[in-house]
Amino acid sequence: MSVSSARKTVLALCVLTALAAQAPAVSAAERLQDWPRVTSAIAADPAIEARVRTIVGQMTLAQKIGQMTQPEIKQITPEQVRTYYIGSVLNGGGSWPGMDKHASVADWVKLADAYHAASLSTDARTPVPVIWGTDAVHGHSNVYGATLFPHNIGLGATRDAALIERIGAATGTATRATGIGWVFAPTLAVAHDPRWGRTYESFSSDPAVVREFATAYVKGAQGRFTADGNVVATAKHYIGDGATDNGRDQGESTVDKATMINVHGQGYFGALGEGVQTVMASFNSWNDRAGGVDYGKMHGSQVLLTGALKDKMGFDGFVVSDWNGIAQVPGCRNDSCAQAINAGIDMVMVPDDWKAFIANTMAQVESGEIPMARIDDAVTRILRVKLRAGLFDHKPSDSQFAGDSAAVQHRELAREAVRESLVLLKNQDAVLPLKRNARVLVVGESADNLSNQAGGWSLTWQGTENTNADFPNADSVLGALRAELGAAQVTFNADAKDIDATQFDVVVAVIGETPYAETNGDILASDTVSHSRAQPKDLAVLKAAAASGKPVVTVYFSGRPMYTNDLLNLSQGFVAAWLPGSEGKGITDVLVAGKDGKAAHDFTGRLSFPWPGVPCPAPIDRPDPKRPPLFTFGYGLSYAQPAQVARLPEVNADHCGEVTTLPIFNRLDTAPFSLHIAANGATQPLGNDLNASLRWPKEKPVAEVRTVQINTQQDAREVTWLAPAQLIARSTSRRNLSALARSNGALQFDVMVQHQPASAVKVTMQCGTGCEGGVDIASTLASLQPGQKRTVTIPLACFASKGVDLGAVEAPFVVTADKPFAAAFTQVRVAAKADKAEGVVACR
């Protein structure tokens, strides 16, 4: 990208090109009107087809349904795999052998062999080996000591398909080292709204990039099953997960059919052509309003799963559901969904309720609700893939890589990927590269925080509850700078306080987002995408560093492009580093000059998404001339092609449009709120470890707490009251709910009762000492059967009538019970125009 010769500013060019359309994946003449036929690189094999027919013909109904069932390893033993003829298991994010986060590679292989042996010791005429799937989304990212590659958003910035193929191959090798033969990757979303919490799983907002990288990744990871490191790959999440309105995870897409095919289908055309053997259904729904067709939830859409994918595109592998995804189909539950199977789901990811699912599905087949032909088709597809992948021929430990801890490490490749992924947004007066004799002050908590550097899906699902010690084969940016320049030249001060920055030549600030995954990363439509609004401490660090008058170089970690005009203005150098993973030295390779004083490596990364120029940007697929991007798709400076960036306008918006929802709790604490258990004058924060359970206090416990599911994976906290206690969502500062009250707002939450209350259960709000009011919902809870869920709505006007000062609420959600009682809670929020929503509790 060139700059205006008159002004020499990148800003001028970005304004001129802000509305330029991204290159379409196909030309206008080639624009598809319907789902195309795709020829797979893996052709049908008559010998395999004959063997599949023979095996299926020998199987009982129980054996067939077992093949279609995929429980989570925390919930099933090898002996149960044998007894129930289970076809697959998975480890979810934050699940390891023996629930040991530091399980060795050998531990993984041992468990894989145990499942495999159990699956082959059944009484079936031809026992079928189990296949184990895992979310290896940026390397084998659940495994202790494994290399973590940059997340897809960073890889998209490399524009290097050959690199992606090598990463796919390396991930396959690492996965085989643990005895696992199936990866739930690559993600093929074309993300069009950075508010989406899974934006970093998308290679690009350009479907052409996504298609090219889909092909490359599948070729590297899966190949033709001729290499020992090949694994079954997965194209996910089919389809339109990156197209949901306002970037809402698992929400609704309203694009037209042509857009769904020509934009969001491109990655699938590439993956299917390369022979990908499994496709994972998406949580989202699709309502083509322009065409007048509402396809509903993907998990229940026969038109899309069978009609489009299997019949028109010719996919002959199998479709797997996402985590309890069938339950989102209207009329279905976690353990029962004939509609999803009839629609074309072949294997059901049913982590916890797999026994009930098997029983229910067998009954649905026996009653004729699910045709036997549909079951046979599903099992045929599953066996076809297992035979193609060679699972019948070898046990997991037969791989040359099995149990080899070195095989999960690909550090040089990851370091290369980090170098190529970095995008230089600003380099005023050639502040970069850093001179080798420079005295460097490093600030920002992300400088020595490998969790922030790696992001979500890193050892744990959310990427939280980790320390640097959990990443033994990794370098932080601070560690990398010290290794490159020498510890004596590099000083670290996280908050830039109590240190004289004028004593240094340059300040390197490492800041950014904190880890999240899926829905927990969503930014509400009413919230801005301003980084400083979300992480004010980072702005404070930059202000403190800039006040010294020394040049500031900012290394910015993020899972999406964010509004950063204020941060750019405080920085002479600014590098979009995305979520680079374990190899911090890939960053210093480009930041620091070589021994000859020249750049050892230049910046080659280019934006794979446009970068917002305002706190409330327009969706990428619907550009607004009044809200142009600051930096357009493809932008990126380099040492070879420098340019200056003018001072940028700063917009300090508090919100985008009307604030209609105040989230309080959903799966994890939502700032500024945090969940606590309180009793007898003491409190205990629950924290964000989704695998932890609590019995508090240790002596004479009053409550037990664990993580369960109400709507989506691990989204709720179940509290069992053993004695008088409170569940409290407490804010770090008083919140003014008056505006939401004037908008007919209400407190809403989803609840699932496990044990009905024996006495009063009060839901109150607290507003300081002696200021509290609410209602008793015991009768509402008593009307629910164990396991039944409901949305409860309590108008804010009710709390006001009970004495709550809505202008100064400290705790907007307090549940108090005096007698034994157990219930799970999630989706706690205050919502406008909700006073007449479902489940309104009488105010008395």
N, C-alpha and C positions, 0 to 999 in steps of 0.2 A: 504494500500500500504506500503510495507516495503522499507527500504533503503539499500544501499550498506554498508555492515558492515565494509568494508575497508576504505571507505571515509566518511561515515555517511553524505552523501549529497543527497538531493532529486534530485538535478540536474543530477547526474550521472544516476539515475534510469530513469528519464524522457527521457534522450537521448537514453537509451537502449530500452525503450518501446514506443518511439514516433510514430513508424509506426504500432503499433499493431492495428488491425481493431476493431471497436466497435462491440459489440455483436449484430448480426442481430436479427430482431424481429421474424423471423422464421428460422428454420434450412435449410440447403441446400436441404434436402430431401423434406421439406415442401414448398419450394419456389413456389409461385403461378405463373402460366402462364397467367391467366386471372382474371378478377374481380370476386370475390367469391360471392356465395349466402350467405346472412347474415340473421339469424333468429332474429327478433326483440323481445325484452322482452315485448313489448306491442302488443298483438295479435289483429287481426281484430275482431270487435264486430258486429255481424249481426244486432243487434238493431240499432247501430249507422249508419251502412251502409244503412239500410232501410230508416232511417230518413234523411240522406244526400240525397239519391236519390229523396225523396219526395220534399225536399226544393229546390234542383237544378231544378227539373221539374217545379216548380212554378215561377222561376225567369225570369225576362226580361234580355235582353242583357245588358242594362245599369246597372242593379243590379249585374250581373256577373262581368262585367269589374270593377265596383266599388270595389268588393271584392278583386280583383287582384291589387289594387292600394294602395300604401303606401306613403303618403306625410309626410313632416316634420311639427312638431307642430307649428313652427314659421310661416308656410305658410298656415295653415288651421284652421278654427274655428269649434266648435261643430255643428253649423248650417250647414256648408258646408259638414260635415260628413253625416248629415241627408240627405241633398239634393242630394248628389252624391253617396249614398250607400257605403261609403268608408269602406273597410275591415280592414285597419290597419293604424296606425300612428306610427311615431318614434320620439324620441328626439335624434338629433345628439350630438356629443361631443360639449359642450359649448352651449347647448340650454336648457332652463329651463322654467317653467311656468311664463308667464309674462316677460320673459327674465330677471328674477331676479336671479342672481347667488346664492343668499342667500335664495331662496324660501324655505319655511318650508315643512316638510313632509306633513302637512295638505294641503298646497297649491297644492302639486302634486296630492294628492288624490282627491281634489276638481275638478281639471281639468280632471283627469281620469274618474270620475263619470259623468262629463259633456259630454265627448266624448261617453261614454257608453250609457247614456240616449238618446243622439241624434241618435245613431246608431239603437236603438230599437224603435224610434218614426217615422220610415219611413212608406211609404205606401205599402211596400212589404207584401205579404201574410204571410210570416214568417220572420220578421225582424232578422237580423244577428248581433250579438254584434261585435264591433270593438275590435281588439287586439293591444295593445301598446307594441312596442319593444324598447329596450334600450341597449346601449353598457356598460353593467356591467362587465367590463373585469378584474378588480381586486377589487372586492367588488362592491357596488352600487356607482360607482366612479364619477358619475355626480352630486351627491346629497350633499349639504352642511351639514356637520356634520357627514356624514357616515364614517364608518371604511374603510380604504384602506389597503387591503392585499398586500403582496409582489406580484410583477408582476410574470408572469408564469416562467420566467427564474430562478427566485429565488425559486419558488415552486418546480421546477424540481430538484433543488439541495437537496431538503429534502428527496427524494426517499420515501416519506410517502403517499401512496395512501389513507389511511384512513383519513389523514389530509385533503387531497384534497376533499374527499367526504364531510367532515364537512364544509369546506369552501364553497363548492357548495350549501349546505343546508343553510348556513348563508346568502349567497348572495341571494338565493331565498326568504328567509324571509325578508331581507332588501328591496328587489324589491317589494314584495307584500305590504310592509308597505307604499309604495308610490302609490299603486293602479295599478301598472304595472304588467303584467303577462307573459312577454316574454323577455328573455335575449339573446343578441347576443354573446353567449359564450357557450363552450370553443373554443379558437383558437387551431387548431390541426396541425399547420405547423411544419414540421421537418426542422428547419433552418440549412443551410449548408454553409452560408457565413456571418460572423459577420458584413460585410459591410451593410447588409440589415437593414433598419430603423425600422423593426418590429421584430428584433431578440428577444427582450425581451418578446414578446407575445408567443414565442415558449417555451414549457416546456423543450425541449432537442433536441440535434442533434441525439439522439438515438431513433429510431421509437418505440422500446419496451417500453420506458418510456412514450412516447406520447400516445401510445395505452392504457397503464394501467391507466394513469391519465385522459384520455378521458372518459373511462368507469366510473371511480370514480366520476368525476365532474358531469356527466349527472345523475348518480344515486343519488347524493346529491341534485342537484338543481331541477331536474325534477321528479325523482322517478317514481311512477306510478300514479301521480296526486291524491294520497290518503291523502296527508298532506296539511294543509292550506298554508304552505310556499312553496309548489311546484310551479314552473313556467315552461313554455315551454323553452327548451334549444335549442341551435343552434350549429351545427358542422360547423366550418368555417376555412379557406376559400377554398372551393372545386375547384380545387385541385392543389397542387404543388406550392403554394405561397412561400414556403421556399426554392424552388429549382431553382429560377431564376438565370440566368447567372450574375455573379459579384454581386449578392445580390441586384439587382436593383428592387425596389418596383414596382409592376405592370408590370414587364418586361416579358421576355420570358424564359421558361425552355426548355432545350434541352436534358433532361435525356431520357433514353429509357423506353419502356413500363414496363419492369420487375421492374425497379427502381421505377417508379411512383406507381406501385401497391404495391410492397413489402416494400418500404420505406415510401413513402408519403401517401399511402393509409391506413397505419396501424391505425392511430388515428380514421379514419372513420369506420373501421371495429369494433373497440371498441365501439364507440358512437352509431352506428347503432344497434349493438347487444344489447346495454342497452336501446334502444328505443327512441333515440333522434328524435324529431318530426319535426325539420326544419334543412335545410342545406343551407348555404349561398354560392353563387357562388363567385369565386375569380376573381380579376382584371387581373391576369396574363394570358398569353397564353402558349401553349405547342406545341413544334415542336419536335417530336420524329425523329430525323435525322437518327438514326441507323435503325429504322424501316421504314423510308421513309414516315412517316405520319405526316402532319402538322394539328393539331387539331384547331389551331387558338385560338381566345379569348374564355375563359371558358364560358362567358355569351352567346356565340353563338354556342356552341358545342353540337349538338344533340347527338353525339356519346357518350359523357361523361355525360351530364345531364340526358338524358333519357335512352340511351342504357346501359351505365355502372351502373349509380346510381339507376335508377328506375327499369329497366328491369332485369339486371343481379344480382345486390345486393338486389333488392326487397324493396327498400325504398318506403313507402306509405304515408309519410308526404309530406310537400311542400317545394319547393326550392324558396328562396328569392334572389333577386339580391342585389348587394352592391350599395352603393351611386352613382347614375347615371351611374352604371356600364354598362348598355346597350349601352350607347353612344360610348363605345370603340369598339363595334362590327362594322366592316367596313360597311358603308352605313347607319348606324343608328345615331340617335340623342338622346338627353336626353328625348325627348317627343315622340319618335317613334322607335319601333324596333320589327317588326313582327318576324324577325329571332330569337331573343332571346326567345320570347314566344313559337314559334314553336320548338325551341331547348329543351325546358323544364323548362324555368323560369315560376313559377306559380304566384308569387307575385313580383311586380316591385317596388323597392325603387326609387321613383321619387320625390325627396324632394320639388322641386320648380315648375316644369312644369307639375303638375299632371292633370290640366284641359285639356291642349292640349294632353297629353298622353291618357286620356280617349276618347277624340274625335277621335284621330288618330287610336286608337286600335279598336274602334267601326267601323270605316270606313273600316279598314283592315279585320275585320270579315265579314262585309256586302259584301265586294268585293270578299270574298273567299280566300284572301291571308293568313288569319289565319283560319283554320277549326273550326267550332263550337265544334267539338269533343274535340279539344285541350283546348278550353275555359272551357268546361264542366269538363274535367279532372282536370284542375287547380283549379276550384272552389270546386270540390269534395274534393280534397286534403286539401284545406284551411278549409272547413267546418268540415271535419273529425277531424282535429287537434283541432279546437275550441270546438267541442263536447267532445272530449277526455279530454280536459283541464278544462271542466266544465264552460266555459264562458257563456253558455246559462242559467246557473242556478243561478248565483250570480253577483251582481254588485261589482266593485272594493272595495268599502268601507265596504262590508260585511266581509272581512277578519278580523280575530281577531287582526292582526298586523296593519291594516290600520290606518294611522295617528299617529302611536306610534313612537315618535322620538327615543325611546330606542331600537326599533327593527332594526334600521339601524346601531346600534353600537354593534360590536363583538370584543371588544378590547383585551380581554384575548386570544381569539383564534388567532387573528392576531399577538399578541405578541409571542405566541407559534410558529407560522409559521415563524416569523422573526428569532427566535432562531435557528430553524432547518435549515433555508436556508443559514446561514452564512458559508462561506468556508474559513478556515484558510490556507492561502498560505505560510505563513512564521511566525515563532515564535522563533527568534534567542535568544539563552540563556534564554529562558523562560521569556521573557519580559512580557508576558501575563500569567495569569490574572493580572490586575492592583491591587496593594495592596490598601486596604481600607483607609490607612493613607497617601497615596501618594498625593503630591501636583502636580496637573495636569494642564498643559497649553494646551488649545484646540485651534487649528488653522484650517484655511480653511473655505471658505465661505459656504460650504455645511453643516457645523456643526450645523448651526442654520437656515437652509433653507429647509422648508418642501416641497417646489416645487421640488428642486433637489432630495430630499429624495423619493418623490412619483413618479416622472417621468411623462411621457405623460399619456393621458386619466385620468387626475386627476382634476376634477371639470370643467376644460376646455379640449378641444380636444388635443391641443398640450401640455397641462400642464403648459403653460406660462401664463403671466398676472395674477399670483396669489401671494399673500403674506401669511405669517404665520397666519394672522388673518382670512384667508379663510378656515383654517383647525382647527376649535375650539376644536375638540376632538382628539388631536394628540400631540406627543412629539417629538421634534427634538433630535438629539444625544446630543447636548449641554444641553438641558433641562433634558434629562434623566440622564446624568452624574451628574449634579448638584443635582438632586433629590436623586441619589444613594449615592453620596459622601459628599454632603453638598456644598452649594454655596461658602463657604469660602475656600474650597480646590480646586475649579475649576475656572480658569481664561480664558477668551476668547479674542483672538486677531486674527482677520480674516486673515491678511496677514503676520503674524509673524514678523512684523516690529515694531520698537520703543518699544521693550520689551526685557528684559534680560531673555532668556530661561534657563540660567544656575541656576536660582533661583527656578527651578521646578525639580521634580523627573523624570517626563516623559512628553513627548509631544504627544498628540493625534491629528493627522491630519485627517480631514474629507474632502475628495475631490471627484471629479468625474465629470461625464457628466452632462450637463444641459438638461432640458426636451425637448422632441421631440416626434412626432408620425408620423408613416407611411413614406411617401417619404422624409419628412424633416429630417429624421434621417439617410437617405442613405449616405454612404461614397463612393465617386467616386472610380472607379477601379484604377485610377491613383494616388489616395491619399493613404497615409499610415493609419494603424489603431493604430498609436502611440497616446496615450492619451496626452503626453506632446506636440506633434505638434498641437493637437486640442485645448488644454487648457494649454498654457504655464504658466499661472499664478499659476496653481497647482504645477508645477515643481518648480517654484520660491519659493513657500511657503515651500515645503519640503526641498529645499536646505537651506533656512534660518533656518528652525528648526533643521536640521541635523548639521549645523555649530556650534550649541551650545555644541555639544558633548553629549547631553542627548539622551537617547533612544527615538526613534520615532515609534509610532504605527499608521499605516495608515488604516483608514476605507474608503473603496473605493466604491462609488456608480456608477453603470454602467448598461446599458441595454444590454450589450454584453461583451464577453471577449475581452480585448484590450491588445496591446503591452505596458507593464509597467516595463520592465527590469530596467530602470533608477530609477523609483519610488521604486521598490523593493530593489534596492541597497542602497537607502537612508533611508530605514525603517528597524527596527529590527523586527517589527511585521507588518503583512499585511493581512487584512481581506477583501475578496470579499463579499460585502454586497448587491450587485445587486441594485434593486430599492425596498427597503423594505416597503414603504408605510407609514402609519401614526404612527406606533408603534416603536419609537426610543428606548423604554425601552427593547425591545427584543434584541437589540444590547448590551446594558449595562448588561443585564442578563448574557451574556457570557463573556464580556470583564472584568468584575469586580469580584474580589474574594468575597466569602461569608464572614460572620462574623468570621468564623473559620479559615480564611486565605486561604482556599482551593476554587477551582473553584465551584461555585454554579451550573453552567451548563457547560457541555463540548460542543465543536464544533462537530457537527455530519453531517454537510453539505458536499456534494461531488460534484465536478464539473459536471454539466450536459452538458457541452461543453468543448472541449479542449481549453487551454489557449495559445495564440500565443507566440512564442519565437523569432519572427522577425517582423519588422514593416510591411512587405508585405507577409502575410501568404498565404499558399495554401488553396483553399476551403476545408472544412472539409471532403467532400465526395471524394476528389481527393488528397490524401496526397502526399507530395513531400519530399523525403528523404533529400533534401538539405535545406528544411525549416520545420524542425520538430517542433511540439508544445513544449512549455516550460513545461507545466503541462498537462498531458493527461486526457482524460475523466475519471471521477471517482476519481481523486486526491482530497485529503483534509487531512490536519493534524488535530490533536486533542491534548488535554492535556494528555490524556491517552497514546497516541502514538506519541510522539514528534520526530522531526527530524530537522536537520540543512539544510539550503539552502546556497550553495556556492555563492560567488559573481558572478554575471551574466554578460555576454558580452553585451555591449551597442552598438546598431546600430542606427546612426542618419540619417536616409534616409529622403530626402525631398519629394520624390514621388516614386511611384511604376510604372516603365516603363514610356512610353512617356505620357506627359501631353497633352491630346487632348481636354479638356473642362475646361473652367473657369466659374463656375456658378456665376451669379450675383444676380438674384432674382427668387424665385419660392415659392410663398405663403408667406414665411417669409423672413426677412432679412438674407442674407447669408454672414457671416463674410469673409472678412473685409468690405463688402458693406452694406449700409443701404439706404432705400428710403426716399426721402424728397420732399416736395413741396416748391418751392422758388418763390418769387416775390418781387419786389421793395426793394431789398437788404436784405430781411428777409427770413428765412427758417424755416420749420416745419417738424421734423421727423414724419414719419407715424407710426412707432412702429409695434408691432407684435400682437396687439389685433384684432383677426379676426372678432369679433362681433362689433367692433367700427366703427363709421362713422365720417367723418370730414367735416366741412364747415369752411374754413380758408381764411383770418382771420375773427374773429367774426364780426367786422365792415368792411363793403365793401369787402365781400369775393371774392376771385379770383378763387377758385377751391373747388369742392366737391369730396370726396374720400370715396369709400366703397369697401368691399370685395365681389367678385362675383366668378363665376366659368367659366373657359374656357375649361380646359381639365379634371380636377379632383376637388374634393370638396374644395371650398374656396381657389383656387390656384392663383387668380388674383386680382389685384387692378384696379378698374375702376375709372378713373379721368374724371371729367366734368370741362372743362375750362369755366369759366364765364368771365374771363378777361385775359390779358397777364400773363402767369405763366410758370413754368418749373416743370417737374417731373425729379428728379435727383437720380441716384444711385451713391452714393459717397463712396469712400474708405477711410479707416483710414490712409493709406499710399499709395505712388505712386506705380503703378503696371507696370511691364515691359511686354508688349505684343509682343515684337519683335519676340520671338521664335514661337509664334502662327501665327504671320504674315508670317514668312518664311515657315510655313506649310500650306499656303493658307487659313489662318483662316478668320473668319468672325464673326461679331456681329449678333446674331440671337435672335429673340423674337417672341412669339405668341401674336397676337393682335385680339381683337374682337371689331368692331366699333358699337357704339350705336347711335351716331349722327355724320354724315359726316362733315368733316372740311369745313369751309367757306373760309379759306385762308391757307397759308403755315403751315406745321407741320414739323419741323426740328428735325432730330435725329443726335445728335453730341456727340463727346467725348471731355472732357476737360483735359488739361495737365498743369495747372497753369495759372497765370495771363496773359491774352492776348493770350493764347494758346488754340484754340478750332477750330473744323472743323467737317463737316458732310454734310448730304444731306436732301433735302426736300422730304418727302414721302407722301405728301398730295394726289397726283394723285393715288398712290397705295391704300390709305385708302378710297378715294372717289369711288373706283371700288367695294368696299365691301358693301353688303346690311346690314342693322342693324341686329345684332345677328350673322353675318357670321364671322368665324374666319379664320386666315391665319398666316403662318409662314413667317416673313420678314427676309431677309438675306442681310446684307451690308458688303461687303469684307473689311477687315482691310486695304487693299491697298488703298481703296477709302478714308478712313479717313486720311491716310498718305499723300495722294495727296492733301488733303484739309488743310494741315499744322499741323496735330496732331503729336506730338512726342510720338510714340508708346512705347518708353522706359520709359516714365514717366507719365502714365495716372492716373489722380486722380478721374475722373468720367467717366466710360466707357459707360454710358447710360444716355443721357439727351434728354428729349422730350420737345420741346418748341412750344407753340401755342399762337397766339395773338388774335384770334377770338373764339367765342363759338364752342365747339367741345367736344365729349365724346368718350372714348375708354378704354378698359381694356387690361392690359398687364400682361404676365407671361412668365415663362421659358426663362428669359433673360440670355443669356450666350454668351461667346466667344468660338467658336468651331473651331478646326483645320479641314482642308480639307473640308471646307464648302462654299468656294467661288463660287461653281457652284451648290449649293443646291437649293431647291425650293424657290421661292419668292425673287430672287436676284433683288435688286433695282439698277437701272442704276445710275452710279456715274456721276452726272452732277450738 
